[in-house]
């Protein structure tokens, strides 16, 4: 019971706080632009608390899944003093953008503080939260076809002309090179040198599936790569993996990966899954793929000073924000399925499962940034869609007909509701 209450409080606080700062952004900029705000509300449904200010009514409503700032002349155009519809287009755009921008800034600042001062582990840190430097610590593997070799103590400055600041920069350049020779600029014994290095080729076996890793639950397929052996044989998203080669998997997703990689060349894998209460078996012949490594390990930064903390925190935060945008690009390009999207139910489960204050704050930052970026997408009735309508008004030098604008907003709202229902349905299936 106590665990349930703690989880509920975490969810309510996170959603309520992010909604508050989002709507607060709209509210503050509206006030600065001298637009009258009739009501500032957190939540939907019946009012459980309210207070009338000099101009604005402040309210707390029962369902904490949203909020709103009701401005004079926003829903229905008005010629009254302080009307949103009579404000200049730049001011209206500023008001509309403010909520998403506040969420983005808050998310980035929180993440920056976590990485810089609280040793939060990321892809650019060790498990202990130590920053990974660009100094070579070990060289366990080399490619005999390389003209040059890296040495212990080399400081990697650039790869193919791209500056290397953090560990993730190195990984990006490795991916771009795709096994081709790379020109690596290093600092060795106080002098710059350019080395021609060919990455080490690591053979991999892939079935084309991505799986979940939820503690205490059997691995579930989250994504099936188009054209992969898994898709050809009929595996689907949401299939729960029960056994591989007649060995029970239990709740260990790592076991799935280990068994796939340990399969001999030319040997098929027998995968048993549960789908809709029914067990099914599939025989997959893994695709032979390769990945590329430099064959080195990089040294951690011991006892970083303030400057180093700010340096690594800044570039890690930039990488974090770019990854959010990349995920959105993949969604629109088909690289990520709509089935992988998460709605309020999925977010709530994710928030409830956080362990410790640092992880909770990290999730808060991630959701804040995602909420801000998503809200600025150019689709009505999202804030980004409203900005598009305002830009059209600026180009036409007159607003769209009120009925036309309302129709566009309602079509967008209907599509958003249908998408939300579908995402919520998938969230519930994933949980149960």
Secondary structure as the mmCIF struct_conf table of DSSP 4:
data_model
#
loop_
_struct_conf.conf_type_id
_struct_conf.id
_struct_conf.beg_label_comp_id
_struct_conf.beg_label_asym_id
_struct_conf.beg_label_seq_id
_struct_conf.end_label_comp_id
_struct_conf.end_label_asym_id
_struct_conf.end_label_seq_id
HELX_RH_AL_P HELX_RH_AL_P1 UNK A 2 UNK A 32
TURN_TY1_P TURN_TY1_P1 UNK A 33 UNK A 34
STRN STRN1 UNK A 37 UNK A 52
BEND BEND1 UNK A 54 UNK A 55
STRN STRN2 UNK A 57 UNK A 71
TURN_TY1_P TURN_TY1_P2 UNK A 72 UNK A 74
BEND BEND2 UNK A 75 UNK A 76
BEND BEND3 UNK A 80 UNK A 80
TURN_TY1_P TURN_TY1_P3 UNK A 81 UNK A 82
HELX_RH_3T_P HELX_RH_3T_P1 UNK A 84 UNK A 86
BEND BEND4 UNK A 87 UNK A 87
HELX_RH_AL_P HELX_RH_AL_P2 UNK A 89 UNK A 117
BEND BEND5 UNK A 118 UNK A 118
TURN_TY1_P TURN_TY1_P4 UNK A 123 UNK A 124
STRN STRN3 UNK A 125 UNK A 125
TURN_TY1_P TURN_TY1_P5 UNK A 127 UNK A 128
BEND BEND6 UNK A 129 UNK A 129
HELX_LH_PP_P HELX_LH_PP_P1 UNK A 130 UNK A 130
STRN STRN4 UNK A 131 UNK A 131
STRN STRN5 UNK A 132 UNK A 138
TURN_TY1_P TURN_TY1_P6 UNK A 144 UNK A 145
BEND BEND7 UNK A 147 UNK A 148
TURN_TY1_P TURN_TY1_P7 UNK A 152 UNK A 153
STRN STRN6 UNK A 155 UNK A 159
TURN_TY1_P TURN_TY1_P8 UNK A 160 UNK A 161
STRN STRN7 UNK A 162 UNK A 163
BEND BEND8 UNK A 166 UNK A 166
HELX_RH_AL_P HELX_RH_AL_P3 UNK A 167 UNK A 177
TURN_TY1_P TURN_TY1_P9 UNK A 178 UNK A 179
BEND BEND9 UNK A 180 UNK A 180
STRN STRN8 UNK A 182 UNK A 188
TURN_TY1_P TURN_TY1_P10 UNK A 189 UNK A 190
STRN STRN9 UNK A 191 UNK A 197
HELX_LH_PP_P HELX_LH_PP_P2 UNK A 198 UNK A 199
STRN STRN10 UNK A 200 UNK A 206
BEND BEND10 UNK A 208 UNK A 208
STRN STRN11 UNK A 209 UNK A 211
TURN_TY1_P TURN_TY1_P11 UNK A 215 UNK A 216
BEND BEND11 UNK A 217 UNK A 217
STRN STRN12 UNK A 220 UNK A 220
STRN STRN13 UNK A 221 UNK A 224
TURN_TY1_P TURN_TY1_P12 UNK A 226 UNK A 227
BEND BEND12 UNK A 228 UNK A 228
HELX_RH_AL_P HELX_RH_AL_P4 UNK A 229 UNK A 233
TURN_TY1_P TURN_TY1_P13 UNK A 234 UNK A 234
TURN_TY1_P TURN_TY1_P14 UNK A 237 UNK A 238
HELX_LH_PP_P HELX_LH_PP_P3 UNK A 239 UNK A 239
STRN STRN14 UNK A 240 UNK A 244
TURN_TY1_P TURN_TY1_P15 UNK A 245 UNK A 246
STRN STRN15 UNK A 247 UNK A 248
TURN_TY1_P TURN_TY1_P16 UNK A 250 UNK A 251
HELX_RH_AL_P HELX_RH_AL_P5 UNK A 253 UNK A 261
TURN_TY1_P TURN_TY1_P17 UNK A 262 UNK A 262
BEND BEND13 UNK A 263 UNK A 263
HELX_LH_PP_P HELX_LH_PP_P4 UNK A 264 UNK A 264
TURN_TY1_P TURN_TY1_P18 UNK A 265 UNK A 266
STRN STRN16 UNK A 268 UNK A 275
TURN_TY1_P TURN_TY1_P19 UNK A 276 UNK A 277
STRN STRN17 UNK A 278 UNK A 285
HELX_LH_PP_P HELX_LH_PP_P5 UNK A 286 UNK A 286
STRN STRN18 UNK A 287 UNK A 293
BEND BEND14 UNK A 295 UNK A 295
STRN STRN19 UNK A 297 UNK A 300
BEND BEND15 UNK A 303 UNK A 303
HELX_RH_AL_P HELX_RH_AL_P6 UNK A 306 UNK A 333
TURN_TY1_P TURN_TY1_P20 UNK A 334 UNK A 334
BEND BEND16 UNK A 335 UNK A 336
HELX_RH_3T_P HELX_RH_3T_P2 UNK A 338 UNK A 340
HELX_RH_AL_P HELX_RH_AL_P7 UNK A 344 UNK A 352
TURN_TY1_P TURN_TY1_P21 UNK A 353 UNK A 353
HELX_RH_AL_P HELX_RH_AL_P8 UNK A 356 UNK A 375
TURN_TY1_P TURN_TY1_P22 UNK A 376 UNK A 376
BEND BEND17 UNK A 377 UNK A 378
TURN_TY1_P TURN_TY1_P23 UNK A 380 UNK A 381
BEND BEND18 UNK A 382 UNK A 382
HELX_RH_AL_P HELX_RH_AL_P9 UNK A 383 UNK A 396
TURN_TY1_P TURN_TY1_P24 UNK A 397 UNK A 397
BEND BEND19 UNK A 398 UNK A 398
HELX_LH_PP_P HELX_LH_PP_P6 UNK A 399 UNK A 401
HELX_RH_AL_P HELX_RH_AL_P10 UNK A 402 UNK A 431
#
